[in-house]
Amino acid sequence: MVWRYFATLLVCLMPLSASAALSVVVPVAPLAEIVQAVGGSHVSITILVPPGASLHTYEPKPMQMAAVAQARLYCSVGDVFDAVWVPRFRSANPQIAVLELWSGIERIPMTAHHDDHAEDHDHHDDAHPGGMPDPHIWLDPMLVARMSEKVRDALSTLDPEHAGEFRHNQHAYQQRLIQVDASIRTLLAPIPEDRRAFLVFHPAWGYFARAYGLRQIPIEVHGKEPSPRQLAATVRTARATGAQVIFVQPQISTKAAQSVAREIGATIATLDPLAPDLSANLERAARAIAEALH
């Protein structure tokens, strides 16, 4: 395949690095924080999906495939992206270790969030638990702590000389995540039970909502903009919740969200599930949601 030839050619042309750092590839920027926090100076990280691009549609560039061909570790979140590309990564680099960060985590089907539209039969019929698992497991800080343990173990296997440092780093990062979790709980605690639903375009925040007793109401349906009937159902649900803010993300068109916002007199705000500063981003999201639901 063309991408494989490009990867092989670029590997041959790239000079050998003088650094002994482990080369680690992650699909999205938030995962880089986890690997960097645990690995410190002993890791070199390549992020595949750039800011503003969608994890669901992005195709790695030849230079990125060259990085994969030299990498020791790839961190998988079990998305459609991984289903398509991990076999190709293994073909380009049979020695690469693939760390399944999602292993052992109870994942949420993306389509399960659409049962909020049960009053519309089209939505209700599609809302079955067999849908694609939500890959956004990094949006719950306690799940991030579990993932950091997996990263610690994987790095220790690949670089046992620095295993003690990886353990120390992971413990310090976990303590930071515990503080983030406590801060988020403090921010969201005042929200009354009858106002804990928030509107999103793309249902990326399911793990965050599950962790903190919230309910996300999505506008998007199975990765597509809603039909007129589905949009009308969303408007009815939005009005019933009294929500005044619709959260969108920079990687996805806001056209349908703007239509709902006009209908219910709401404003549009941005929450980025792919922001690189993961732990700080979770606190930002909590503050934004708390302000929207006050």
Helices and strands as residue ranges (DSSP letters): H 2-13, E 22-26, H 29-39, G 40-42, E 43-47, H 62-70, E 73-76, H 80-92, E 97-100, G 110-117, H 121-126, G 137-139, H 141-158, G 160-162, H 163-188, G 193-195, E 197-200, H 206-211, E 215-218, H 228-241, E 245-248, H 255-264, E 267-270, H 278-292
